[in-house]
């Protein structure tokens, strides 16, 4: 079986997209809550400080704004946060889900393997899960 030039180009394109935009598995708020409660997963709120001040954050979540993820998750950097141990599992969320997916992809590119997108904080609120 011979592979055409077009098929080869498509395969290369998909490989490139997978590296640029790694697949991020989604997790529902209730499932994230259960895993976080058991200590199996760390919740990360990537919203801006004023958003967290307005509505609180998921109970047990740490707050790292999107623009700080790159610095806090860089194991070789001076601002590395040891809470972000790459051996752990993480679920990220934000106001509407877009910042969470950006932050999750950033962490994946930095070598973090077990990273989930929980999406929007309103999913947590709609599920009536605890807030602090």
N, CA, C and O atoms as CSV, one atom per row, in Angstrom:
chain,resi,resn,atom,element,x,y,z
A,1,UNK,N,N,0.841,-1.174,0.000
A,1,UNK,CA,C,0.000,0.000,0.000
A,1,UNK,C,C,0.888,1.239,0.000
A,1,UNK,O,O,1.785,1.381,0.830
A,2,UNK,N,N,0.625,2.106,-0.924
A,2,UNK,CA,C,1.413,3.315,-1.062
A,2,UNK,C,C,0.662,4.506,-0.462
A,2,UNK,O,O,-0.546,4.651,-0.652
A,3,UNK,N,N,1.379,5.338,0.248
A,3,UNK,CA,C,0.780,6.528,0.863
A,3,UNK,C,C,1.011,7.712,-0.071
A,3,UNK,O,O,2.131,7.959,-0.518
A,4,UNK,N,N,-0.047,8.426,-0.351
A,4,UNK,CA,C,0.057,9.577,-1.245
A,4,UNK,C,C,0.729,10.738,-0.527
A,4,UNK,O,O,0.826,10.763,0.700
A,5,UNK,N,N,1.180,11.682,-1.308
A,5,UNK,CA,C,1.804,12.890,-0.772
A,5,UNK,C,C,0.796,13.651,0.098
A,5,UNK,O,O,1.151,14.186,1.148
A,6,UNK,N,N,-0.452,13.692,-0.349
A,6,UNK,CA,C,-1.502,14.385,0.390
A,6,UNK,C,C,-1.761,13.703,1.737
A,6,UNK,O,O,-1.925,14.382,2.750
A,7,UNK,N,N,-1.798,12.370,1.756
A,7,UNK,CA,C,-2.008,11.641,2.999
A,7,UNK,C,C,-0.851,11.864,3.965
A,7,UNK,O,O,-1.053,11.987,5.173
A,8,UNK,N,N,0.345,11.914,3.431
A,8,UNK,CA,C,1.535,12.168,4.251
A,8,UNK,C,C,1.468,13.578,4.845
A,8,UNK,O,O,1.773,13.777,6.021
A,9,UNK,N,N,1.071,14.544,4.030
A,9,UNK,CA,C,0.952,15.930,4.502
A,9,UNK,C,C,-0.103,16.029,5.598
A,9,UNK,O,O,0.100,16.731,6.589
A,10,UNK,N,N,-1.236,15.330,5.431
A,10,UNK,CA,C,-2.296,15.340,6.444
A,10,UNK,C,C,-1.811,14.713,7.743
A,10,UNK,O,O,-2.097,15.223,8.826
A,11,UNK,N,N,-1.080,13.613,7.638
A,11,UNK,CA,C,-0.551,12.954,8.839
A,11,UNK,C,C,0.391,13.895,9.572
A,11,UNK,O,O,0.345,13.980,10.799
A,12,UNK,N,N,1.241,14.602,8.843
A,12,UNK,CA,C,2.156,15.559,9.450
A,12,UNK,C,C,1.391,16.708,10.101
A,12,UNK,O,O,1.758,17.178,11.178
A,13,UNK,N,N,0.317,17.158,9.432
A,13,UNK,CA,C,-0.491,18.247,9.971
A,13,UNK,C,C,-1.127,17.825,11.293
A,13,UNK,O,O,-1.095,18.583,12.262
A,14,UNK,N,N,-1.713,16.606,11.345
A,14,UNK,CA,C,-2.333,16.123,12.577
A,14,UNK,C,C,-1.306,15.956,13.691
A,14,UNK,O,O,-1.593,16.254,14.851
A,15,UNK,N,N,-0.124,15.487,13.349
A,15,UNK,CA,C,0.945,15.341,14.350
A,15,UNK,C,C,1.335,16.709,14.900
A,15,UNK,O,O,1.513,16.868,16.107
A,16,UNK,N,N,1.467,17.692,14.021
A,16,UNK,CA,C,1.812,19.051,14.433
A,16,UNK,C,C,0.721,19.616,15.341
A,16,UNK,O,O,1.027,20.181,16.391
A,17,UNK,N,N,-0.530,19.472,14.958
A,17,UNK,CA,C,-1.646,19.991,15.763
A,17,UNK,C,C,-1.685,19.318,17.133
A,17,UNK,O,O,-2.014,19.962,18.130
A,18,UNK,N,N,-1.357,18.048,17.189
A,18,UNK,CA,C,-1.346,17.343,18.471
A,18,UNK,C,C,-0.266,17.898,19.387
A,18,UNK,O,O,-0.437,17.925,20.606
A,19,UNK,N,N,0.844,18.340,18.809
A,19,UNK,CA,C,1.912,18.939,19.620
A,19,UNK,C,C,1.569,20.357,20.024
A,19,UNK,O,O,1.819,20.759,21.161
A,20,UNK,N,N,0.996,21.124,19.099
A,20,UNK,CA,C,0.655,22.517,19.378
A,20,UNK,C,C,-0.557,22.601,20.304
A,20,UNK,O,O,-0.582,23.409,21.233
A,21,UNK,N,N,-1.553,21.768,20.048
A,21,UNK,CA,C,-2.782,21.763,20.827
A,21,UNK,C,C,-3.018,20.373,21.400
A,21,UNK,O,O,-3.864,19.633,20.897
A,22,UNK,N,N,-2.279,20.006,22.449
A,22,UNK,CA,C,-2.447,18.661,23.002
A,22,UNK,C,C,-3.881,18.441,23.483
A,22,UNK,O,O,-4.542,19.359,23.969
A,23,UNK,N,N,-4.336,17.205,23.334
A,23,UNK,CA,C,-5.686,16.849,23.774
A,23,UNK,C,C,-5.762,16.945,25.288
A,23,UNK,O,O,-4.905,16.423,26.002
A,24,UNK,N,N,-6.787,17.613,25.763
A,24,UNK,CA,C,-7.008,17.744,27.195
A,24,UNK,C,C,-8.338,17.077,27.522
A,24,UNK,O,O,-9.391,17.468,27.019
A,25,UNK,N,N,-8.264,16.087,28.354
A,25,UNK,CA,C,-9.484,15.380,28.754
A,25,UNK,C,C,-10.314,16.273,29.672
A,25,UNK,O,O,-9.771,17.010,30.495
A,26,UNK,N,N,-11.615,16.199,29.524
A,26,UNK,CA,C,-12.516,16.974,30.373
A,26,UNK,C,C,-12.937,16.144,31.573
A,26,UNK,O,O,-12.967,14.914,31.527
A,27,UNK,N,N,-13.260,16.852,32.653
A,27,UNK,CA,C,-13.765,16.202,33.859
A,27,UNK,C,C,-14.940,17.022,34.369
A,27,UNK,O,O,-14.895,18.253,34.378
A,28,UNK,N,N,-15.970,16.344,34.784
A,28,UNK,CA,C,-17.137,17.041,35.331
A,28,UNK,C,C,-16.821,17.542,36.740
A,28,UNK,O,O,-16.003,16.961,37.453
A,29,UNK,N,N,-17.481,18.625,37.122
A,29,UNK,CA,C,-17.247,19.234,38.431
A,29,UNK,C,C,-17.462,18.234,39.566
A,29,UNK,O,O,-16.652,18.169,40.491
A,30,UNK,N,N,-18.534,17.461,39.507
A,30,UNK,CA,C,-18.801,16.495,40.586
A,30,UNK,C,C,-17.695,15.450,40.693
A,30,UNK,O,O,-17.280,15.087,41.794
A,31,UNK,N,N,-17.222,14.971,39.550
A,31,UNK,CA,C,-16.133,13.988,39.555
A,31,UNK,C,C,-14.846,14.608,40.092
A,31,UNK,O,O,-14.117,13.983,40.863
A,32,UNK,N,N,-14.577,15.839,39.677
A,32,UNK,CA,C,-13.383,16.536,40.169
A,32,UNK,C,C,-13.459,16.714,41.678
A,32,UNK,O,O,-12.460,16.553,42.379
A,33,UNK,N,N,-14.638,17.045,42.172
A,33,UNK,CA,C,-14.832,17.234,43.608
A,33,UNK,C,C,-14.535,15.952,44.379
A,33,UNK,O,O,-13.859,15.980,45.407
A,34,UNK,N,N,-15.043,14.836,43.878
A,34,UNK,CA,C,-14.825,13.538,44.537
A,34,UNK,C,C,-13.331,13.216,44.585
A,34,UNK,O,O,-12.809,12.827,45.629
A,35,UNK,N,N,-12.646,13.379,43.451
A,35,UNK,CA,C,-11.210,13.070,43.400
A,35,UNK,C,C,-10.397,14.041,44.261
A,35,UNK,O,O,-9.426,13.638,44.902
A,36,UNK,N,N,-10.790,15.312,44.277
A,36,UNK,CA,C,-10.079,16.298,45.097
A,36,UNK,C,C,-10.262,15.983,46.581
A,36,UNK,O,O,-9.320,16.088,47.367
A,37,UNK,N,N,-11.470,15.599,46.950
A,37,UNK,CA,C,-11.765,15.263,48.345
A,37,UNK,C,C,-10.913,14.086,48.826
A,37,UNK,O,O,-10.513,14.039,49.989
A,38,UNK,N,N,-10.643,13.148,47.935
A,38,UNK,CA,C,-9.825,11.978,48.269
A,38,UNK,C,C,-8.328,12.286,48.202
A,38,UNK,O,O,-7.505,11.434,48.535
A,39,UNK,N,N,-7.971,13.499,47.772
A,39,UNK,CA,C,-6.565,13.861,47.639
A,39,UNK,C,C,-5.923,13.324,46.375
A,39,UNK,O,O,-4.697,13.294,46.266
A,40,UNK,N,N,-6.743,12.896,45.412
A,40,UNK,CA,C,-6.238,12.312,44.168
A,40,UNK,C,C,-6.043,13.341,43.068
A,40,UNK,O,O,-5.487,13.029,42.015
A,41,UNK,N,N,-6.496,14.564,43.305
A,41,UNK,CA,C,-6.479,15.580,42.265
A,41,UNK,C,C,-6.438,16.950,42.926
A,41,UNK,O,O,-7.059,17.162,43.967
A,42,UNK,N,N,-5.713,17.868,42.326
A,42,UNK,CA,C,-5.637,19.235,42.834
A,42,UNK,C,C,-6.410,20.151,41.885
A,42,UNK,O,O,-6.184,20.135,40.675
A,43,UNK,N,N,-7.312,20.939,42.435
A,43,UNK,CA,C,-8.073,21.900,41.644
A,43,UNK,C,C,-7.281,23.191,41.517
A,43,UNK,O,O,-6.724,23.687,42.496
A,44,UNK,N,N,-7.236,23.734,40.301
A,44,UNK,CA,C,-6.549,25.004,40.066
A,44,UNK,C,C,-7.519,25.976,39.418
A,44,UNK,O,O,-8.057,25.712,38.343
A,45,UNK,N,N,-7.734,27.097,40.079
A,45,UNK,CA,C,-8.570,28.178,39.574
A,45,UNK,C,C,-7.657,29.144,38.828
A,45,UNK,O,O,-6.777,29.748,39.440
A,46,UNK,N,N,-7.847,29.303,37.521
A,46,UNK,CA,C,-6.955,30.157,36.731
A,46,UNK,C,C,-7.598,31.505,36.395
A,46,UNK,O,O,-7.129,32.213,35.503
A,47,UNK,N,N,-8.671,31.857,37.109
A,47,UNK,CA,C,-9.325,33.151,36.880
A,47,UNK,C,C,-8.478,34.297,37.426
A,47,UNK,O,O,-7.514,34.092,38.165
A,48,UNK,N,N,-8.861,35.482,37.048
A,48,UNK,CA,C,-8.197,36.688,37.556
A,48,UNK,C,C,-8.621,36.910,39.012
A,48,UNK,O,O,-9.695,36.468,39.419
A,49,UNK,N,N,-7.776,37.597,39.799
A,49,UNK,CA,C,-8.096,37.812,41.214
A,49,UNK,C,C,-9.463,38.452,41.451
A,49,UNK,O,O,-10.165,38.069,42.387
A,50,UNK,N,N,-9.849,39.415,40.622
A,50,UNK,CA,C,-11.154,40.070,40.838
A,50,UNK,C,C,-12.317,39.104,40.605
A,50,UNK,O,O,-13.378,39.265,41.208
A,51,UNK,N,N,-12.132,38.104,39.738
A,51,UNK,CA,C,-13.180,37.113,39.501
A,51,UNK,C,C,-13.335,36.202,40.716
A,51,UNK,O,O,-14.450,35.851,41.103
A,52,UNK,N,N,-12.211,35.825,41.309
A,52,UNK,CA,C,-12.240,34.976,42.505
A,52,UNK,C,C,-12.840,35.758,43.671
A,52,UNK,O,O,-13.634,35.216,44.440
A,53,UNK,N,N,-12.459,37.042,43.806
A,53,UNK,CA,C,-12.982,37.878,44.891
A,53,UNK,C,C,-14.499,38.022,44.788
A,53,UNK,O,O,-15.185,38.105,45.807
A,54,UNK,N,N,-15.018,38.051,43.575
A,54,UNK,CA,C,-16.452,38.242,43.349
A,54,UNK,C,C,-17.266,36.994,43.725
A,54,UNK,O,O,-18.356,37.115,44.284
A,55,UNK,N,N,-16.741,35.798,43.419
A,55,UNK,CA,C,-17.573,34.607,43.595
A,55,UNK,C,C,-16.955,33.498,44.439
A,55,UNK,O,O,-17.579,32.454,44.629
A,56,UNK,N,N,-15.745,33.702,44.945
A,56,UNK,CA,C,-15.071,32.655,45.704
A,56,UNK,C,C,-14.468,31.625,44.758
A,56,UNK,O,O,-14.480,31.806,43.540
A,57,UNK,N,N,-13.941,30.547,45.326
A,57,UNK,CA,C,-13.343,29.491,44.513
A,57,UNK,C,C,-13.789,28.143,45.052
A,57,UNK,O,O,-14.319,28.051,46.159
A,58,UNK,N,N,-13.575,27.119,44.279
A,58,UNK,CA,C,-13.928,25.776,44.712
A,58,UNK,C,C,-13.171,25.439,45.994
A,58,UNK,O,O,-11.993,25.764,46.137
A,59,UNK,N,N,-13.857,24.790,46.913
A,59,UNK,CA,C,-13.218,24.427,48.172
A,59,UNK,C,C,-11.992,23.565,47.904
A,59,UNK,O,O,-12.062,22.559,47.198
A,60,UNK,N,N,-10.857,23.985,48.489
A,60,UNK,CA,C,-9.618,23.246,48.346
A,60,UNK,C,C,-8.793,23.623,47.130
A,60,UNK,O,O,-7.660,23.165,46.987
A,61,UNK,N,N,-9.346,24.455,46.246
A,61,UNK,CA,C,-8.617,24.852,45.038
A,61,UNK,C,C,-7.511,25.839,45.379
A,61,UNK,O,O,-7.608,26.603,46.339
A,62,UNK,N,N,-6.457,25.804,44.569
A,62,UNK,CA,C,-5.446,26.843,44.663
A,62,UNK,C,C,-5.711,27.826,43.526
A,62,UNK,O,O,-6.233,27.449,42.477
A,63,UNK,N,N,-5.352,29.075,43.740
A,63,UNK,CA,C,-5.597,30.101,42.731
A,63,UNK,C,C,-4.280,30.503,42.079
A,63,UNK,O,O,-3.382,31.032,42.734
A,64,UNK,N,N,-4.180,30.244,40.784
A,64,UNK,CA,C,-3.024,30.677,39.995
A,64,UNK,C,C,-3.585,31.260,38.697
A,64,UNK,O,O,-4.024,30.506,37.829
A,65,UNK,N,N,-3.578,32.582,38.548
A,65,UNK,CA,C,-4.100,33.177,37.316
A,65,UNK,C,C,-3.381,32.611,36.084
A,65,UNK,O,O,-2.207,32.246,36.144
A,66,UNK,N,N,-4.100,32.551,34.994
A,66,UNK,CA,C,-3.558,32.002,33.745
A,66,UNK,C,C,-2.162,32.528,33.445
A,66,UNK,O,O,-1.269,31.750,33.109
A,67,UNK,N,N,-1.964,33.820,33.559
A,67,UNK,CA,C,-0.676,34.409,33.188
A,67,UNK,C,C,0.468,33.987,34.105
A,67,UNK,O,O,1.635,34.207,33.779
A,68,UNK,N,N,0.145,33.383,35.248
A,68,UNK,CA,C,1.189,32.924,36.171
A,68,UNK,C,C,1.474,31.432,36.052
A,68,UNK,O,O,2.467,30.955,36.601
A,69,UNK,N,N,0.633,30.694,35.356
A,69,UNK,CA,C,0.817,29.237,35.247
A,69,UNK,C,C,2.193,28.901,34.699
A,69,UNK,O,O,2.888,28.042,35.243
A,70,UNK,N,N,2.589,29.569,33.630
A,70,UNK,CA,C,3.887,29.281,33.000
A,70,UNK,C,C,5.033,29.418,34.010
A,70,UNK,O,O,5.982,28.634,33.981
A,71,UNK,N,N,4.947,30.396,34.890
A,71,UNK,CA,C,6.017,30.628,35.870
A,71,UNK,C,C,5.928,29.644,37.037
A,71,UNK,O,O,6.939,29.095,37.475
A,72,UNK,N,N,4.721,29.429,37.529
A,72,UNK,CA,C,4.539,28.564,38.699
A,72,UNK,C,C,4.732,27.082,38.376
A,72,UNK,O,O,5.115,26.305,39.252
A,73,UNK,N,N,4.470,26.679,37.118
A,73,UNK,CA,C,4.572,25.265,36.743
A,73,UNK,C,C,5.933,24.896,36.155
A,73,UNK,O,O,6.188,23.722,35.887
A,74,UNK,N,N,6.799,25.870,35.954
A,74,UNK,CA,C,8.126,25.625,35.375
A,74,UNK,C,C,9.058,25.108,36.469
A,74,UNK,O,O,9.506,25.867,37.329
A,75,UNK,N,N,9.341,23.820,36.423
A,75,UNK,CA,C,10.155,23.189,37.478
A,75,UNK,C,C,11.564,23.752,37.574
A,75,UNK,O,O,12.187,23.672,38.633
A,76,UNK,N,N,12.080,24.320,36.490
A,76,UNK,CA,C,13.435,24.880,36.521
A,76,UNK,C,C,13.436,26.371,36.853
A,76,UNK,O,O,14.500,26.955,37.058
A,77,UNK,N,N,12.280,26.980,36.908
A,77,UNK,CA,C,12.198,28.419,37.118
A,77,UNK,C,C,12.253,28.814,38.586
A,77,UNK,O,O,11.986,27.995,39.464
A,78,UNK,N,N,12.601,30.072,38.851
A,78,UNK,CA,C,12.705,30.551,40.232
A,78,UNK,C,C,11.347,30.676,40.931
A,78,UNK,O,O,11.295,30.735,42.160
A,79,UNK,N,N,10.264,30.717,40.178
A,79,UNK,CA,C,8.931,30.882,40.769
A,79,UNK,C,C,8.136,29.579,40.840
A,79,UNK,O,O,6.924,29.598,41.054
A,80,UNK,N,N,8.821,28.446,40.659
A,80,UNK,CA,C,8.133,27.154,40.679
A,80,UNK,C,C,7.395,26.964,41.997
A,80,UNK,O,O,7.945,27.197,43.073
A,81,UNK,N,N,6.156,26.541,41.895
A,81,UNK,CA,C,5.333,26.255,43.063
A,81,UNK,C,C,5.377,24.742,43.303
A,81,UNK,O,O,4.846,23.982,42.493
A,82,UNK,N,N,5.995,24.293,44.395
A,82,UNK,CA,C,6.121,22.853,44.647
A,82,UNK,C,C,4.781,22.137,44.785
A,82,UNK,O,O,4.728,20.909,44.715
A,83,UNK,N,N,3.702,22.887,44.979
A,83,UNK,CA,C,2.369,22.290,45.001
A,83,UNK,C,C,2.058,21.656,43.648
A,83,UNK,O,O,1.258,20.724,43.562
A,84,UNK,N,N,2.691,22.163,42.597
A,84,UNK,CA,C,2.452,21.685,41.234
A,84,UNK,C,C,3.409,20.558,40.864
A,84,UNK,O,O,4.069,20.602,39.825
A,85,UNK,N,N,3.473,19.571,41.708
A,85,UNK,CA,C,4.306,18.393,41.475
A,85,UNK,C,C,3.785,17.669,40.231
A,85,UNK,O,O,2.618,17.279,40.200
A,86,UNK,N,N,4.619,17.482,39.211
A,86,UNK,CA,C,4.163,16.832,37.975
A,86,UNK,C,C,3.613,15.414,38.163
A,86,UNK,O,O,2.939,14.892,37.275
A,87,UNK,N,N,3.890,14.800,39.291
A,87,UNK,CA,C,3.375,13.458,39.549
A,87,UNK,C,C,1.899,13.484,39.976
A,87,UNK,O,O,1.243,12.444,40.024
A,88,UNK,N,N,1.390,14.674,40.284
A,88,UNK,CA,C,0.004,14.815,40.722
A,88,UNK,C,C,-0.942,14.938,39.528
A,88,UNK,O,O,-0.518,15.097,38.383
A,89,UNK,N,N,-2.229,14.859,39.833
A,89,UNK,CA,C,-3.294,15.098,38.850
A,89,UNK,C,C,-3.901,16.468,39.127
A,89,UNK,O,O,-4.003,16.891,40.278
A,90,UNK,N,N,-4.306,17.161,38.057
A,90,UNK,CA,C,-4.824,18.519,38.175
A,90,UNK,C,C,-6.097,18.687,37.361
A,90,UNK,O,O,-6.225,18.135,36.268
A,91,UNK,N,N,-7.040,19.456,37.903
A,91,UNK,CA,C,-8.231,19.865,37.160
A,91,UNK,C,C,-8.271,21.388,37.205
A,91,UNK,O,O,-8.271,21.987,38.280
A,92,UNK,N,N,-8.304,22.001,36.039
A,92,UNK,CA,C,-8.280,23.455,35.941
A,92,UNK,C,C,-9.641,23.986,35.537
A,92,UNK,O,O,-10.364,23.357,34.764
A,93,UNK,N,N,-9.980,25.148,36.067
A,93,UNK,CA,C,-11.238,25.797,35.703
A,93,UNK,C,C,-11.065,27.304,35.695
A,93,UNK,O,O,-10.108,27.841,36.252
A,94,UNK,N,N,-12.015,27.978,35.049
A,94,UNK,CA,C,-12.008,29.442,34.982
A,94,UNK,C,C,-13.453,29.923,34.895
A,94,UNK,O,O,-14.381,29.194,35.245
A,95,UNK,N,N,-13.632,31.137,34.435
A,95,UNK,CA,C,-14.975,31.717,34.353
A,95,UNK,C,C,-15.842,31.018,33.321
A,95,UNK,O,O,-16.991,30.677,33.602
A,96,UNK,N,N,-15.296,30.800,32.121
A,96,UNK,CA,C,-16.113,30.188,31.059
A,96,UNK,C,C,-15.467,28.972,30.392
A,96,UNK,O,O,-16.068,28.374,29.500
A,97,UNK,N,N,-14.271,28.601,30.803
A,97,UNK,CA,C,-13.605,27.414,30.270
A,97,UNK,C,C,-12.454,27.693,29.330
A,97,UNK,O,O,-11.604,26.824,29.136
A,98,UNK,N,N,-12.397,28.876,28.736
A,98,UNK,CA,C,-11.355,29.149,27.740
A,98,UNK,C,C,-9.963,29.294,28.359
A,98,UNK,O,O,-8.986,28.797,27.799
A,99,UNK,N,N,-9.864,29.964,29.498
A,99,UNK,CA,C,-8.556,30.103,30.148
A,99,UNK,C,C,-8.093,28.762,30.713
A,99,UNK,O,O,-6.900,28.461,30.714
A,100,UNK,N,N,-9.032,27.968,31.188
A,100,UNK,CA,C,-8.690,26.662,31.756
A,100,UNK,C,C,-8.062,25.760,30.701
A,100,UNK,O,O,-7.076,25.076,30.977
A,101,UNK,N,N,-8.623,25.753,29.502
A,101,UNK,CA,C,-8.063,24.904,28.445
A,101,UNK,C,C,-6.689,25.421,28.021
A,101,UNK,O,O,-5.797,24.624,27.731
A,102,UNK,N,N,-6.505,26.736,27.982
A,102,UNK,CA,C,-5.185,27.299,27.658
A,102,UNK,C,C,-4.153,26.887,28.697
A,102,UNK,O,O,-3.051,26.458,28.355
A,103,UNK,N,N,-4.515,27.020,29.960
A,103,UNK,CA,C,-3.594,26.669,31.047
A,103,UNK,C,C,-3.284,25.171,31.042
A,103,UNK,O,O,-2.142,24.769,31.263
A,104,UNK,N,N,-4.299,24.353,30.790
A,104,UNK,CA,C,-4.091,22.897,30.758
A,104,UNK,C,C,-3.156,22.518,29.612
A,104,UNK,O,O,-2.269,21.683,29.788
A,105,UNK,N,N,-3.345,23.121,28.453
A,105,UNK,CA,C,-2.453,22.841,27.319
A,105,UNK,C,C,-1.028,23.288,27.626
A,105,UNK,O,O,-0.063,22.616,27.259
A,106,UNK,N,N,-0.906,24.425,28.300
A,106,UNK,CA,C,0.416,24.915,28.675
A,106,UNK,C,C,1.109,23.915,29.595
A,106,UNK,O,O,2.288,23.610,29.415
A,107,UNK,N,N,0.376,23.413,30.574
A,107,UNK,CA,C,0.960,22.443,31.502
A,107,UNK,C,C,1.336,21.156,30.779
A,107,UNK,O,O,2.385,20.573,31.053
A,108,UNK,N,N,0.490,20.710,29.859
A,108,UNK,CA,C,0.806,19.505,29.073
A,108,UNK,C,C,2.113,19.701,28.306
A,108,UNK,O,O,2.965,18.813,28.284
A,109,UNK,N,N,2.264,20.859,27.682
A,109,UNK,CA,C,3.485,21.137,26.908
A,109,UNK,C,C,4.710,21.189,27.807
A,109,UNK,O,O,5.829,20.952,27.353
A,110,UNK,N,N,4.499,21.502,29.094
A,110,UNK,CA,C,5.604,21.573,30.042
A,110,UNK,C,C,5.920,20.206,30.653
A,110,UNK,O,O,6.800,20.094,31.507
A,111,UNK,N,N,5.208,19.178,30.218
A,111,UNK,CA,C,5.512,17.832,30.682
A,111,UNK,C,C,4.558,17.263,31.712
A,111,UNK,O,O,4.735,16.125,32.148
A,112,UNK,N,N,3.560,18.019,32.108
A,112,UNK,CA,C,2.563,17.492,33.035
A,112,UNK,C,C,1.666,16.529,32.264
A,112,UNK,O,O,1.194,16.850,31.173
A,113,UNK,N,N,1.436,15.366,32.828
A,113,UNK,CA,C,0.689,14.344,32.091
A,113,UNK,C,C,-0.777,14.249,32.478
A,113,UNK,O,O,-1.630,14.061,31.610
A,114,UNK,N,N,-1.084,14.375,33.744
A,114,UNK,CA,C,-2.441,14.128,34.229
A,114,UNK,C,C,-3.159,15.456,34.502
A,114,UNK,O,O,-3.332,15.860,35.652
A,115,UNK,N,N,-3.568,16.119,33.423
A,115,UNK,CA,C,-4.184,17.442,33.502
A,115,UNK,C,C,-5.564,17.375,32.847
A,115,UNK,O,O,-5.711,16.873,31.732
A,116,UNK,N,N,-6.567,17.886,33.553
A,116,UNK,CA,C,-7.948,17.860,33.069
A,116,UNK,C,C,-8.516,19.264,32.979
A,116,UNK,O,O,-8.104,20.162,33.713
A,117,UNK,N,N,-9.458,19.443,32.082
A,117,UNK,CA,C,-10.186,20.699,31.961
A,117,UNK,C,C,-11.546,20.511,32.616
A,117,UNK,O,O,-12.369,19.725,32.146
A,118,UNK,N,N,-11.777,21.239,33.706
A,118,UNK,CA,C,-13.083,21.194,34.350
A,118,UNK,C,C,-14.009,22.238,33.731
A,118,UNK,O,O,-15.221,22.196,33.944
A,119,UNK,N,N,-13.452,23.160,32.976
A,119,UNK,CA,C,-14.277,24.144,32.278
A,119,UNK,C,C,-14.634,25.338,33.130
A,119,UNK,O,O,-13.769,25.960,33.747
A,120,UNK,N,N,-15.922,25.654,33.160
A,120,UNK,CA,C,-16.409,26.870,33.808
A,120,UNK,C,C,-16.736,26.653,35.283
A,120,UNK,O,O,-17.249,25.604,35.673
A,121,UNK,N,N,-16.435,27.652,36.082
A,121,UNK,CA,C,-16.718,27.612,37.516
A,121,UNK,C,C,-18.219,27.457,37.768
A,121,UNK,O,O,-18.618,26.884,38.782
A,122,UNK,N,N,-19.045,27.959,36.862
A,122,UNK,CA,C,-20.499,27.844,37.052
A,122,UNK,C,C,-20.951,26.384,37.125
A,122,UNK,O,O,-21.986,26.088,37.723
A,123,UNK,N,N,-20.177,25.463,36.516
A,123,UNK,CA,C,-20.514,24.036,36.619
A,123,UNK,C,C,-20.383,23.579,38.075
A,123,UNK,O,O,-21.185,22.782,38.560
A,124,UNK,N,N,-19.378,24.087,38.749
A,124,UNK,CA,C,-19.163,23.784,40.166
A,124,UNK,C,C,-20.324,24.351,40.982
A,124,UNK,O,O,-20.885,23.672,41.842
A,125,UNK,N,N,-20.672,25.604,40.696
A,125,UNK,CA,C,-21.764,26.261,41.413
A,125,UNK,C,C,-23.107,25.576,41.138
A,125,UNK,O,O,-23.895,25.363,42.059
A,126,UNK,N,N,-23.367,25.232,39.877
A,126,UNK,CA,C,-24.626,24.566,39.511
A,126,UNK,C,C,-24.768,23.204,40.192
A,126,UNK,O,O,-25.879,22.758,40.478
A,127,UNK,N,N,-23.642,22.556,40.445
A,127,UNK,CA,C,-23.664,21.258,41.129
A,127,UNK,C,C,-23.773,21.423,42.649
A,127,UNK,O,O,-23.808,20.443,43.393
A,128,UNK,N,N,-23.825,22.692,43.095
A,128,UNK,CA,C,-23.946,23.023,44.527
A,128,UNK,C,C,-22.794,22.433,45.345
A,128,UNK,O,O,-22.986,21.937,46.456
A,129,UNK,N,N,-21.610,22.501,44.771
A,129,UNK,CA,C,-20.418,22.020,45.459
A,129,UNK,C,C,-19.864,23.133,46.338
A,129,UNK,O,O,-20.150,24.304,46.087
A,130,UNK,N,N,-19.071,22.799,47.370
A,130,UNK,CA,C,-18.625,23.811,48.334
A,130,UNK,C,C,-17.676,24.852,47.737
A,130,UNK,O,O,-16.831,24.561,46.890
A,131,UNK,N,N,-17.861,26.079,48.227
A,131,UNK,CA,C,-17.079,27.232,47.784
A,131,UNK,C,C,-16.445,27.869,49.011
A,131,UNK,O,O,-17.021,27.863,50.099
A,132,UNK,N,N,-15.253,28.419,48.820
A,132,UNK,CA,C,-14.599,29.158,49.919
A,132,UNK,C,C,-14.134,30.509,49.425
A,132,UNK,O,O,-13.561,31.283,50.192
